[in-house]
Amino acid sequence: TLSMERRRNARERLPACSISRRFPARAMESVAPRPGFSVRVQPPNSLPHYINVTSHPAVDRPLAANDWQVDVSHMERLGIDNLRVPLLVGPTRSVVLSRDSEALATDVVFNCDVLRLALSSIDATEQAMQLAPGPLIRSRLVELAIQNVEDELGCGPLGRDFELQYGAANYWGGTGKDRMTPVPLRTLLMLHMRKCEEQAVPKAAPTGPWRSERAKAERTSGHRPGGGPTMKPGFLSGAGGALYPDGSSEGMHPEGAGDPLGWMPKGLRSRVGVVDTRHTPEAQRSAVEAHINTPRLVREREGVAPEPSGERARGGAGGGGAAAGRGAPRHALEEDGSGGVVLTVDVPGVSSMDKIEVDVSDAALSLRAEGFEPLFLAWPRPVDAARATAKFRKLKQRLVVRCPGLVR
């Protein structure tokens, strides 16, 4: 197993002449990356490392959040900081610099458009460089290249002190007499072949909008090429008329949808009405009059119950007649000696405060308890409604409302 691993590593580090024997010359030209610039990194206590930033059309453009490749205009306007940038890291090889010194070199391949934008503003003026996206894209490519080479080698950080080299020094560890010809990458060849296969497969026709071929179907549906009928007379080809002469009701709401009495037969439903005895128009009108009619509040304070009206006067459905017969609850109003008032209301049959509604203002009080008529009461003097308290005594079934006097 160890010898096989060594052979595999040796094949990855073969010079270009050995690789060219295994692949045709035409294929080798198509998988050699195009040089862009190089990054010289000096790791602590190690050989210098040259990272060749190159490009090839087989590498996709940066991807947005929806996994779609962005166009060049997007990168020119917004850069590539918030995009996922595809790249390919080649094998690391040794480079002889002189008789006594050597270094390491690694190729990192990006998309051609990305590298072109990164090199677009190298020779521009200082003012043009501030507006061009090239410096930002170039710094992002350097960051990605160093980080991915570190992950590929697994030998710790290479450091962030680097030097960018352009022109004649834009590629290290190449082939040829000048050692500047890029080395073909085996993984890039596989990626290039897969791209070619994808382009060779015909794309499916886009779906929709559908074009109707009804006229063509009418001309050919009646008979087969041999002369016989294509369909026997039956349900669809009969002369019984249209299937839905008034239109189909499929997908429509059924009759009576949303009606609380929709479960009833239609003839009975038309003769039945729904009456809510808790909120009849007469009860709402009497409550409004009780709040805005001061003389009536005075009569309530003197113990005169309001005249029932509407469904409650007639003993409507739902037990309203029983509630009307009990009248307003018994109550007693006293002064506490400090300018405030104390109201005691007896509500027999009421078990908790949840069944009592109390509304206190500076001039009056309104109370509604289950099984009793509403109680409207005007205070003998203005009180501070913001500091009013209400306490329900469960054993005595009694409500005590305390209202402090209004401080002038």
C-alpha positions in Angstrom: 0.0 0.0 0.0 2.9 2.3 0.8 4.6 1.7 -2.5 1.3 2.4 -4.4 0.9 5.7 -2.5 4.4 6.7 -3.4 3.8 5.8 -7.1 0.6 7.9 -7.1 2.4 10.9 -5.6 5.3 10.5 -8.1 2.8 10.5 -11.0 1.3 13.8 -9.7 4.8 15.3 -9.7 5.9 14.1 -13.1 7.4 16.8 -15.4 5.5 18.0 -18.4 7.4 15.8 -20.8 6.1 12.7 -19.0 2.6 14.0 -19.0 2.7 14.8 -22.7 3.4 11.2 -23.5 0.1 10.1 -21.9 -2.2 12.7 -23.4 -2.3 14.1 -27.0 -0.7 17.4 -27.7 -4.0 19.0 -28.6 -5.5 17.9 -25.2 -2.4 19.2 -23.4 -2.8 22.7 -24.9 -6.4 22.9 -23.8 -5.6 22.0 -20.1 -2.6 24.3 -19.6 -3.8 27.3 -17.4 -3.1 30.9 -18.5 -0.7 32.7 -16.2 -1.9 35.9 -14.5 0.4 36.9 -11.6 2.3 35.1 -8.9 2.3 35.5 -5.1 5.6 35.0 -3.2 5.1 33.9 0.4 7.9 33.3 2.8 6.8 30.9 5.6 8.8 31.0 8.8 11.6 28.4 8.9 10.7 27.0 5.5 11.3 27.4 1.7 9.7 30.3 -0.1 6.5 29.4 -1.8 5.3 30.8 -5.2 1.6 30.6 -5.8 0.8 31.0 -9.5 -2.6 32.7 -9.9 -3.8 31.4 -13.3 -7.1 31.0 -15.2 -8.9 28.5 -17.5 -12.4 28.6 -19.1 -13.3 25.2 -17.5 -13.5 26.9 -14.1 -16.9 28.5 -13.5 -17.6 32.1 -12.7 -18.4 33.0 -9.0 -21.8 31.8 -7.7 -24.4 33.9 -6.0 -26.6 32.7 -3.1 -29.0 31.0 -5.5 -26.1 28.9 -7.0 -26.3 30.8 -10.3 -23.1 32.1 -12.0 -23.0 35.9 -11.9 -22.1 37.9 -15.1 -19.2 40.2 -15.6 -21.2 43.4 -15.0 -22.1 42.1 -11.5 -18.5 41.6 -10.6 -17.5 45.0 -12.1 -20.1 46.8 -9.9 -20.1 44.8 -6.7 -16.9 42.7 -6.7 -16.6 39.1 -5.5 -16.5 39.5 -1.7 -20.0 38.2 -1.1 -19.8 35.4 -3.8 -18.5 31.8 -3.8 -15.5 31.7 -6.0 -14.7 28.3 -7.7 -11.1 27.5 -8.0 -8.7 24.5 -8.6 -5.5 23.9 -6.7 -2.8 22.0 -8.6 0.0 19.7 -7.1 2.9 21.4 -5.4 6.3 21.0 -7.1 9.9 22.0 -6.5 11.5 24.9 -8.3 15.3 25.3 -8.5 16.1 29.0 -8.2 19.9 28.7 -8.3 22.6 26.2 -7.5 22.1 26.6 -3.7 18.5 27.7 -3.4 15.1 26.2 -4.3 11.5 27.0 -3.6 8.0 25.4 -3.9 5.4 26.3 -6.5 1.6 25.7 -6.7 -0.9 26.6 -9.4 -4.3 28.0 -8.4 -6.8 28.3 -11.3 -9.7 30.7 -11.4 -12.2 31.7 -14.1 -10.8 33.8 -17.0 -13.2 36.7 -16.4 -12.3 36.9 -12.7 -8.6 37.1 -13.4 -9.1 39.6 -16.3 -10.9 41.9 -13.9 -8.2 41.5 -11.3 -5.5 42.5 -13.8 -7.5 45.3 -15.4 -6.2 48.2 -13.3 -2.5 47.3 -12.8 -1.2 50.1 -15.1 -4.0 52.6 -14.4 -3.6 55.9 -12.6 -4.1 56.3 -8.9 -7.5 58.0 -9.4 -8.7 55.3 -11.8 -7.5 52.5 -9.4 -9.8 54.0 -6.6 -12.8 53.5 -8.9 -11.9 50.2 -10.6 -12.8 46.9 -9.0 -9.4 45.4 -9.9 -7.5 45.9 -6.6 -10.4 44.5 -4.5 -10.8 41.5 -6.7 -7.0 40.9 -6.8 -6.7 41.0 -3.0 -9.6 38.6 -2.7 -8.0 36.2 -5.1 -4.7 36.4 -3.2 -6.6 35.6 0.1 -8.4 32.6 -1.4 -5.2 31.3 -3.1 -3.1 31.3 0.1 -5.9 29.8 2.2 -6.6 27.0 -0.2 -2.9 26.2 -0.7 -2.6 26.0 3.1 -5.5 23.6 3.3 -4.1 21.5 0.4 -0.7 21.1 2.0 -1.9 20.8 5.6 1.4 22.1 6.9 0.3 25.1 8.9 -0.1 28.8 7.9 2.2 30.2 5.2 1.9 33.7 6.5 0.3 36.8 5.2 3.5 38.7 4.2 3.5 38.3 0.5 4.8 40.0 -2.7 2.9 40.2 -5.9 4.9 39.7 -9.1 3.7 40.5 -12.6 5.1 40.5 -16.2 8.1 38.2 -16.7 7.8 36.8 -13.1 4.1 36.0 -13.3 4.7 32.2 -13.4 7.2 30.0 -11.5 8.1 26.3 -12.0 7.0 26.0 -15.6 8.3 24.0 -18.5 10.3 24.9 -21.6 13.6 26.7 -22.0 12.6 29.8 -20.1 10.7 27.7 -17.5 7.7 30.0 -18.0 5.3 27.7 -19.9 2.4 26.7 -17.5 2.3 23.0 -16.5 -0.7 21.1 -17.6 -2.9 19.9 -14.7 -4.4 16.4 -14.7 -7.4 17.5 -12.7 -7.9 20.4 -15.1 -8.0 17.9 -18.0 -10.7 15.9 -16.3 -12.7 19.1 -15.6 -12.2 20.2 -19.3 -13.4 16.9 -20.6 -16.5 17.0 -18.4 -17.3 20.5 -19.7 -17.0 19.3 -23.3 -19.3 16.4 -22.6 -21.9 18.7 -21.1 -21.8 21.0 -24.1 -22.1 18.1 -26.5 -25.4 17.0 -24.9 -28.4 18.9 -26.6 -30.3 21.1 -24.2 -34.0 20.3 -23.7 -36.5 22.7 -25.2 -37.8 25.3 -22.8 -41.1 24.6 -21.3 -44.1 26.8 -22.1 -45.8 28.8 -23.3 -47.7 25.9 -24.8 -49.0 26.2 -28.3 -52.4 24.8 -29.0 -52.5 22.2 -31.9 -56.2 21.8 -31.7 -56.7 22.4 -35.4 -54.1 19.8 -36.3 -55.7 17.3 -33.9 -59.1 17.9 -35.4 -57.8 17.2 -38.9 -56.1 13.9 -37.9 -58.1 12.6 -34.9 -61.0 11.2 -36.9 -59.0 8.6 -38.9 -55.8 6.6 -38.8 -53.3 6.7 -41.6 -54.7 3.4 -42.8 -58.2 4.8 -43.0 -59.8 3.3 -39.8 -61.2 5.3 -37.0 -58.9 6.2 -34.1 -61.6 6.2 -31.4 -64.7 4.1 -31.0 -68.0 5.9 -30.4 -68.5 6.3 -26.7 -68.6 8.9 -23.9 -66.4 11.5 -25.5 -67.5 11.1 -29.1 -71.2 10.8 -28.5 -73.8 13.3 -29.8 -75.3 14.0 -26.3 -74.2 17.6 -26.3 -71.7 19.5 -24.2 -70.5 18.0 -20.9 -70.9 21.3 -19.0 -73.3 23.6 -20.9 -73.4 26.1 -18.1 -69.7 25.8 -17.3 -67.9 23.6 -14.8 -68.1 24.5 -11.0 -64.9 22.7 -10.2 -62.7 24.7 -7.9 -65.6 27.0 -6.9 -67.0 27.5 -3.4 -70.1 25.5 -2.7 -73.4 27.2 -2.2 -73.8 28.4 1.4 -70.1 28.4 2.1 -69.3 30.6 5.2 -73.0 30.6 6.3 -73.4 29.4 9.9 -76.7 27.8 8.8 -75.3 26.2 5.7 -75.9 22.8 7.0 -79.7 23.4 6.9 -81.8 22.6 3.8 -82.1 25.6 1.6 -85.9 26.0 2.0 -85.5 26.0 5.9 -82.5 28.2 5.9 -84.3 31.0 4.1 -86.9 31.2 6.9 -84.4 31.1 9.9 -82.4 34.1 11.2 -79.6 34.3 13.8 -80.1 36.5 16.8 -77.3 37.2 19.3 -79.1 38.1 22.5 -75.9 39.3 24.2 -75.3 42.1 21.6 -78.7 43.1 20.2 -79.1 46.5 18.7 -81.5 47.5 21.5 -79.0 46.5 24.2 -76.1 48.4 22.5 -78.3 51.5 22.1 -79.4 51.5 25.8 -75.8 51.1 26.9 -74.7 54.1 24.8 -77.6 56.2 26.1 -76.6 55.2 29.7 -73.1 56.6 29.2 -74.0 59.9 27.6 -77.3 60.6 29.3 -76.5 62.1 32.7 -80.1 62.3 34.1 -80.4 58.6 33.5 -77.2 58.0 35.5 -78.7 60.0 38.3 -81.8 57.8 38.3 -79.5 54.7 38.4 -77.8 56.1 41.5 -81.1 56.6 43.1 -82.0 52.9 42.5 -84.4 53.2 39.6 -83.6 50.3 37.2 -83.6 51.2 33.5 -86.5 50.0 31.4 -85.7 46.8 29.5 -86.0 47.0 25.8 -85.6 44.8 22.7 -85.2 41.1 23.0 -84.6 41.3 26.8 -88.0 43.0 27.3 -89.7 40.3 25.4 -87.7 37.5 27.1 -85.7 36.6 24.0 -83.9 33.4 23.3 -80.9 32.2 25.1 -82.1 32.9 28.7 -82.4 36.7 28.3 -85.8 36.7 30.1 -84.3 35.2 33.2 -81.6 37.8 33.3 -84.1 40.6 32.8 -86.2 39.4 35.7 -83.4 39.8 38.3 -82.9 43.4 37.5 -79.8 45.4 38.5 -77.7 44.0 41.4 -78.1 45.4 44.9 -75.5 48.0 45.7 -74.5 50.5 48.4 -72.5 53.7 47.9 -70.6 55.2 50.9 -67.9 57.8 51.4 -64.6 56.8 53.0 -63.9 60.1 54.8 -61.0 61.2 52.6 -62.9 62.5 49.6 -63.3 59.0 48.0 -66.2 56.6 47.7 -66.7 52.9 48.3 -69.2 50.9 46.2 -70.4 47.5 47.4 -72.3 45.4 44.9 -73.9 42.0 45.8 -73.9 39.6 42.9 -75.3 36.3 44.1 -74.7 33.4 41.7 -71.5 34.9 40.3 -68.5 32.7 41.2 -65.5 34.8 39.9 -64.4 38.2 38.8 -64.1 36.9 35.2 -67.9 37.1 34.9 -68.0 40.8 35.9 -67.2 43.7 33.6 -66.5 47.0 35.4 -65.8 50.4 33.7 -64.9 53.3 36.0 -64.5 56.9 34.9 -64.0 60.1 36.9 -67.8 60.8 36.8 -69.5 57.4 36.6 -69.4 53.6 36.8 -70.9 50.9 34.6 -71.0 47.3 35.7 -72.2 44.2 33.9 -72.5 40.9 35.8 -73.7 37.5 34.4 -77.4 37.0 35.2 -78.1 40.7 36.0 -79.1 43.8 34.2 -76.4 46.4 33.7 -75.8 48.8 36.5 -75.0 52.5 35.7 -74.0 54.8 38.6 -72.9 58.4 38.7 -70.4 59.4 41.5 -71.6 62.1 43.9 -68.3 64.0 43.3 -65.4 63.5 40.8 -63.0 60.7 41.7 -59.6 59.6 40.5 -60.4 56.6 38.2 -56.7 55.9 37.5 -56.3 54.8 41.2 -59.6 52.9 41.5 -59.4 49.3 42.7 -61.9 46.4 42.5 -61.9 43.3 44.8 -64.2 40.3 44.5 -65.1 38.4 47.7 -65.9 34.9 46.6 -67.5 33.6 49.8 -69.9 36.6 50.1 -70.3 36.9 46.3 -69.7 40.6 46.7 -67.7 43.2 44.7 -66.1 46.1 46.4 -64.9 49.1 44.3 -62.8 51.8 46.0 -62.2 55.1 44.2 -60.0 57.8 45.8 -61.0 61.4 45.7 -59.7 63.6 42.8 -56.8 65.7 44.0 -57.2 69.3 42.8 
